[in-house]
Amino acid sequence: MSIYDTNIIQSDDYQAFVHQRLTNPYSFFDALRAADPVHWCEALQCWLVTRYTDVFELLKDPRLSTNRGGLYLDVLTSENRVLAGPLVDHINTWMLTMDEPCHTRCRKLVSLAFTPRMIEGLRPMIDRVVGELIDRALTKGRIDFMRDFSNRLPAYVICEMLGVEQENRDHFQQWADTVTSFSAAAGPELNEVVGPAAEALRQLTGLFDPLIEQRRSQPRDDLISAMLLVEENGDRLSREELFAMCIFLYIAGQDTTMGLLGSGMWLLIQHPDQMARLQAETDHLIESAVEEFLRCESSVPRGVRRARQAFDLDGRRIEKDQTVVLLLGAANRDPAQFPHPHRLDIERSPNKHVGFGRGPHFCLGAPLARLEAQIAFRQIVQRNLVVRSLTDQPKWTTRMGLRMLEELSVEVSAD
């Protein structure tokens, strides 16, 4: 049955999805998956893929490219294409948008610096920062969990990793967020954000060029210094690749981890029975709880690809250069893969979600995001915090490509 034979195309949910105003997309995902799991979306000129099995396989399908340059330039005015040139070149140097063999080479070099040992070495610092944020929340009594906790933790960790000085951190975050407003946008909206994003990239270049040169002559115990030192068979990261990696690490690690922390807290507030289970068996359940948060509310609910060649999928013909949107949020709630998919179950096993993607582009920072979330929720439950939401309907972001709370007003007290 085609979706055009249903009322979905006329529904408010469908229109809200098109315009990125859908607060709760899951009922729409369910209906779309049941009616037309490989759906041509005329409004967005792209394919929407919702079934777990399809998304799981396509995430590592070589017939799909992650390079997005054409997706940006196609809809820009001629004047804005010139302005966007350096910006698109920069985004195409992020590992997220690289294809083989460039992706394999760059990821291997970065992995020599961004090691499991380095990530584990961050544990004491993360534990200390979480404790400080909780102490501050207890002193205030009322906080916006997103602004005062979820935003601060990953921002602090990433800036510490990169060696960005304290006085530059607010600027770094602001400029990186502005670049993200372009990279995550689509359609005519790109023409509205390209100017500020191009200026933000210029400012970021001015911040990191001297920092990189300083670390080249005087290495420190930070990730920039480590990436400058890595070498594989005489190959090193270029200046452009190193700069892109610094910006991408922040963009990829900040919003996604911020979303994970906020969504996890909101899910536990909504399910006090699961909070009680986590408090009772923290050591046993902390890892599976974080995985369930990732499945239930994926911070990145979609993966965008472009077809390198024409191919058939479930009887549909996907043509070369067409955009294919892999709806990770829909796949993670597919009842064919996850029994009772809309139920939060912190003991769920197996839980082979695709919240971090899959294959060559599996999230490089996944171990760090998991570590931050595990430490944060471990302290929250072990200190017997009472976190009570001050709203029944928190506001979700409308920024395309992300699913996270914009704000979560809560009262925090010690039990």
Secondary structure, DSSP 4 states (H G I P E B T S, - for coil): --GGGSSGGGSHHHHHHHTT--S--HHHHHHHHHH-SEEEETTTTEEEE--HHHHHHHTT-TTEE---HHHHHTTS-HHHHHHHHHHHHHHTTSGGG--TTHHHHHHHHHHHHS-HHHHHHTHHHHHHHHHHHHHHHHHHSEEEHIIIIITHHHHHHHHHHHT--GGGHHHHHHHHHHHHHHHT--TTHHHHHHHHHHHHHHHHHHHHHHHHHHHHHS--SSHHHHHHH--BTTB---HHHHHHHHHHHHHHHHHHHHHHHHHHHHHHHH-HHHHHHHHHTHHHHHHHHHHHHHHHT-SS--EEEEESS-EEETTEEEPTT-EEEE-HHHHTT-TTTSSSTTS--TT-SS----TT--GGGS-TTHHHHHHHHHHHHHHHHHTTEEEEES-SSPPBP--TT---BS--EEEEEE-
